[in-house]
């Protein structure tokens, strides 16, 4: 039995969870998310929590048990508190600016790179740190990864766009002849 799947998903006050035929809708103070349902998992709402059960003990049912519980828990967390990722822009002359839903990056190219945020996402800049915020964990992570791909950190000087909690393994440069 999955240790993750057997834990109930607590539903805080102000959050409404509705189970439909093919998806679960989670509505909260920050917005609304929907998570797909798998046929091998049954959902039951009782005592301000959602309990998940496997329909049968097949391999697919066991695989989906913990996954579906985690996806539902992420949806509940997203509509109550939201998710955020912090990126650091490191390099001489590297800058980042946010104007509404448009992020402008000056990261060593001959032109500034512009990135449009998807609907429901926001960003803010403090010095060289760019914070991406949203209610969907998957979408926040994907946007942060797409921005990081413009200039991934390089191992010699450490220049580029990196996650705030990421450590860059540095390499030694060329050694001179003696």
C-alpha positions in Angstrom: 0.0 0.0 0.0 1.3 3.4 -0.9 2.3 5.4 2.1 1.4 8.6 0.3 -1.8 7.4 -1.2 -3.4 6.2 2.0 -3.1 9.7 3.7 -6.3 11.7 3.3 -6.0 15.1 1.6 -7.2 17.8 4.1 -9.6 20.4 2.7 -9.2 23.7 4.5 -12.0 26.2 5.2 -13.0 28.2 2.1 -12.0 25.4 -0.3 -14.6 23.5 -2.2 -13.9 20.1 -3.8 -16.3 18.6 -6.3 -15.8 15.1 -7.8 -17.2 14.7 -11.4 -17.1 11.8 -13.7 -13.7 12.5 -15.3 -12.2 15.2 -13.1 -12.0 16.8 -9.7 -12.6 20.6 -9.4 -11.0 22.4 -6.6 -12.1 26.0 -5.9 -10.5 28.3 -3.4 -9.7 31.9 -2.6 -6.9 32.1 -5.2 -8.7 30.5 -8.1 -9.9 27.2 -9.5 -8.1 24.1 -10.7 -9.2 20.8 -12.1 -7.3 17.5 -11.8 -8.1 14.4 -14.0 -9.5 11.3 -12.3 -8.2 7.8 -13.1 -10.6 4.9 -13.4 -8.6 2.7 -10.9 -9.0 5.2 -8.1 -12.2 6.1 -6.2 -12.6 9.3 -4.3 -14.7 9.9 -1.1 -15.2 13.3 0.6 -15.8 13.1 4.4 -14.8 14.9 7.5 -13.2 17.9 5.7 -10.9 15.6 3.8 -10.7 13.6 0.6 -10.0 9.9 1.0 -8.6 7.9 -2.0 -9.0 4.1 -2.4 -7.8 1.7 -5.1 -10.5 0.0 -7.0 -8.4 -3.1 -7.6 -4.8 -4.2 -6.8 -3.4 -4.1 -10.4 -0.1 -2.6 -11.2 -1.7 0.5 -12.8 -3.9 1.0 -9.7 -0.9 0.9 -7.4 1.0 3.3 -9.7 -1.8 5.8 -9.8 -2.7 5.7 -6.1 0.1 7.9 -4.8 0.2 10.0 -7.9 -3.5 11.0 -7.9 -3.3 11.8 -4.2 -0.3 14.1 -4.7 -1.9 15.9 -7.7 -5.1 16.5 -5.7 -3.0 17.8 -2.7 -1.1 20.1 -5.0 -4.3 21.5 -6.4 -5.7 22.2 -2.8 -2.4 23.8 -1.8 -2.3 25.9 -5.0 -5.8 27.4 -4.6 -5.1 28.3 -0.9 -1.5 29.4 -0.8 -0.1 29.2 -4.3 3.3 28.2 -5.5 6.5 30.1 -6.4 9.9 29.6 -7.9 12.8 31.9 -7.5 15.4 32.4 -10.2 18.7 34.2 -9.9 20.2 36.1 -12.9 23.9 36.1 -12.4 26.4 37.8 -14.7 28.0 41.2 -15.5 25.4 43.3 -17.2 22.7 40.7 -16.9 19.3 42.3 -16.0 15.7 41.3 -15.7 12.6 43.5 -15.7 8.9 42.8 -15.4 6.2 44.9 -17.0 2.8 43.4 -16.3 2.8 39.9 -17.8 6.0 40.5 -19.9 9.5 39.6 -18.6 12.4 41.2 -20.3 15.8 39.5 -19.9 19.2 41.1 -20.9 21.4 38.0 -20.6 24.3 38.6 -23.0 22.6 38.4 -26.3 22.6 41.2 -28.9 18.9 41.8 -28.2 16.8 41.6 -25.0 14.8 38.4 -24.7 11.1 38.9 -24.0 8.9 36.2 -22.4 5.1 36.5 -22.0 3.7 34.9 -18.9 0.6 32.6 -19.3 -2.8 33.6 -17.9 -3.0 33.5 -14.1 0.8 33.8 -13.5 2.7 36.7 -12.0 6.3 37.7 -11.6 8.2 40.2 -9.5 11.9 41.2 -9.5 14.0 42.1 -6.5 17.6 43.0 -7.6 18.8 40.0 -9.6 16.1 37.6 -8.3 13.0 36.8 -10.4 10.1 35.2 -8.5 7.4 33.3 -10.6 4.1 32.8 -8.8 0.9 30.9 -9.7 -1.7 28.4 -8.4 -0.6 25.5 -10.6 2.6 23.8 -9.4 3.1 22.2 -12.8 2.7 25.6 -14.7 5.0 27.5 -12.3 7.7 24.9 -12.7 7.4 24.8 -16.5 7.6 28.6 -16.8 10.6 28.8 -14.5 12.3 26.0 -16.6 11.5 27.9 -19.9 13.0 31.1 -18.6 16.1 29.2 -17.3 16.6 27.7 -20.8 17.4 31.2 -22.2 20.8 31.2 -20.5 21.5 28.1 -18.4 24.3 28.5 -15.8 27.7 27.6 -17.2 30.2 25.7 -15.0 33.3 27.9 -15.4 32.2 31.3 -14.2 28.7 30.5 -13.0 27.0 33.0 -15.2 23.4 32.5 -16.4 19.9 32.0 -14.9 19.7 29.4 -12.1 17.2 28.4 -9.4 17.8 30.1 -6.1 18.3 26.7 -4.3 20.4 25.2 -7.1 24.2 24.8 -6.6 26.4 25.0 -9.7 29.3 22.6 -9.8 32.2 24.7 -10.9 35.1 23.5 -13.1 38.6 24.6 -13.1 39.7 26.7 -16.1 42.7 26.2 -18.3 46.0 26.0 -16.5 49.0 27.9 -17.9 52.1 26.3 -19.2 55.3 26.4 -17.1 
